[in-house]
Amino acid sequence: MKRIKRRYLAVQVEYADVLNQREFLDAVWAAVTRLYGEYGASQTGLALIDFNEEKKTAIIRVSLATLQQVRASLTSITRIKGKETAVHVTAISGTIKSLHDKK
């Protein structure tokens, strides 16, 4: 069995109100599903590793094969709970440790 290669994305969310991790994760899944369908979303291996509500930053794990699809999906997020939102990928890494070093 072949090992799945993963990448970790550091993400900055620009949102005017308080945002919790459930709302953010729902918005990410909705964006991926909207662009690539349920089958495409299931291939991403998407997982929320860390979410800081105060700084509005997140660390997301995805499979290497679908990295560009997830990045495109993140940029398509323009609204969460009816309020304008922007999501920026600030860093990408193969390990969480080196991702923290890049931030």
VEXMIRO-12688 format. One line per field, with one value per residue (C-alpha): residue in three letters; x, y, z. Coordinates in pm, 1 decimal. Layout:
BEGIN
bamar	c(ALA / ...)
x	c(X / ...)
y	c(Y / ...)
z	c(Z / ...)
//
This chain:
BEGIN
bamar	c(MET / LYS / ARG / ILE / LYS / ARG / ARG / TYR / LEU / ALA / VAL / GLN / VAL / GLU / TYR / ALA / ASP / VAL / LEU / ASN / GLN / ARG / GLU / PHE / LEU / ASP / ALA / VAL / TRP / ALA / ALA / VAL / THR / ARG / LEU / TYR / GLY / GLU / TYR / GLY / ALA / SER / GLN / THR / GLY / LEU / ALA / LEU / ILE / ASP / PHE / ASN / GLU / GLU / LYS / LYS / THR / ALA / ILE / ILE / ARG / VAL / SER / LEU / ALA / THR / LEU / GLN / GLN / VAL / ARG / ALA / SER / LEU / THR / SER / ILE / THR / ARG / ILE / LYS / GLY / LYS / GLU / THR / ALA / VAL / HIS / VAL / THR / ALA / ILE / SER / GLY / THR / ILE / LYS / SER / LEU / HIS / ASP / LYS / LYS)
x	c(0.0 / 134.1 / 163.3 / -44.8 / 166.4 / 15.7 / 68.2 / -22.3 / -160.1 / -140.8 / -447.7 / -541.0 / -913.2 / -1031.5 / -1370.7 / -1528.4 / -1712.5 / -1628.4 / -1568.8 / -1552.1 / -1383.7 / -1708.6 / -1830.0 / -1493.2 / -1468.7 / -1825.5 / -1740.8 / -1427.4 / -1613.3 / -1894.6 / -1645.8 / -1466.0 / -1793.9 / -1931.5 / -1628.1 / -1542.3 / -1850.2 / -1871.9 / -1630.9 / -1366.4 / -1413.6 / -1369.3 / -1032.8 / -885.4 / -828.4 / -916.7 / -877.8 / -864.1 / -557.9 / -563.3 / -784.0 / -709.9 / -1028.2 / -844.8 / -591.8 / -831.7 / -567.1 / -597.1 / -385.0 / -543.2 / -413.3 / -474.1 / -339.0 / -56.8 / -246.7 / -534.5 / -337.5 / -413.4 / -783.7 / -809.4 / -621.4 / -863.9 / -1157.0 / -1023.4 / -999.3 / -1360.1 / -1485.0 / -1627.9 / -1901.2 / -1945.8 / -2280.6 / -2373.7 / -2071.9 / -1787.7 / -1484.5 / -1142.5 / -922.7 / -548.4 / -296.6 / 10.9 / 236.3 / 249.4 / 468.3 / 513.4 / 526.3 / 351.2 / 682.9 / 829.9 / 497.3 / 522.7 / 878.7 / 756.6 / 480.1)
y	c(0.0 / 340.7 / 613.0 / 925.8 / 1241.6 / 1537.0 / 1909.3 / 2158.4 / 2502.5 / 2802.6 / 3015.2 / 3369.7 / 3455.1 / 3814.1 / 3827.2 / 4122.7 / 3924.5 / 3636.0 / 3313.3 / 2967.9 / 2663.3 / 2482.7 / 2774.5 / 2801.4 / 2428.5 / 2420.5 / 2707.2 / 2527.3 / 2200.9 / 2387.4 / 2562.7 / 2239.5 / 2058.5 / 2347.2 / 2348.0 / 1976.9 / 1786.9 / 1528.8 / 1289.0 / 1560.3 / 1671.7 / 1315.3 / 1291.3 / 1594.5 / 1430.7 / 1769.1 / 1807.1 / 2107.2 / 2067.8 / 2396.2 / 2705.4 / 3021.4 / 3224.5 / 3534.1 / 3560.8 / 3405.5 / 3165.7 / 2798.5 / 2502.1 / 2267.5 / 1925.1 / 1812.7 / 1545.0 / 1656.1 / 1544.1 / 1783.7 / 2077.3 / 2311.5 / 2221.4 / 2308.7 / 2636.9 / 2730.0 / 2641.5 / 2856.3 / 3159.0 / 3107.9 / 3167.1 / 3518.6 / 3495.8 / 3316.3 / 3356.7 / 3633.5 / 3851.1 / 3929.9 / 3710.2 / 3663.4 / 3357.8 / 3379.6 / 3094.1 / 3230.6 / 2922.6 / 2561.5 / 2289.3 / 1914.2 / 1915.8 / 2111.5 / 2194.2 / 2362.7 / 2536.3 / 2703.0 / 2807.9 / 2972.1 / 3167.8)
z	c(0.0 / -97.4 / 164.5 / 103.9 / 84.9 / 265.9 / 279.8 / 551.0 / 467.7 / 698.7 / 634.4 / 739.5 / 746.4 / 710.7 / 877.8 / 1058.3 / 1328.1 / 1562.3 / 1371.3 / 1527.4 / 1380.2 / 1291.3 / 1077.8 / 904.9 / 834.4 / 700.7 / 464.2 / 339.7 / 278.1 / 102.8 / -126.2 / -217.6 / -278.1 / -486.4 / -717.0 / -740.1 / -623.3 / -349.3 / -518.6 / -560.8 / -200.1 / -76.1 / -255.5 / -76.1 / 263.3 / 410.6 / 787.2 / 1016.9 / 1238.6 / 1430.4 / 1446.0 / 1642.3 / 1692.4 / 1819.0 / 1535.5 / 1280.6 / 1154.4 / 1069.9 / 971.0 / 718.4 / 609.1 / 249.1 / 19.1 / -210.4 / -521.7 / -449.2 / -308.6 / -599.5 / -592.3 / -224.3 / -276.5 / -554.0 / -329.1 / -45.7 / -272.5 / -379.0 / -22.9 / -23.2 / 241.6 / 572.7 / 749.2 / 504.5 / 587.3 / 350.5 / 397.8 / 241.5 / 294.3 / 224.2 / 216.8 / 393.9 / 384.7 / 264.8 / 410.6 / 431.9 / 813.2 / 1084.6 / 1251.4 / 944.8 / 882.9 / 1223.8 / 1135.4 / 812.3 / 984.8)
//
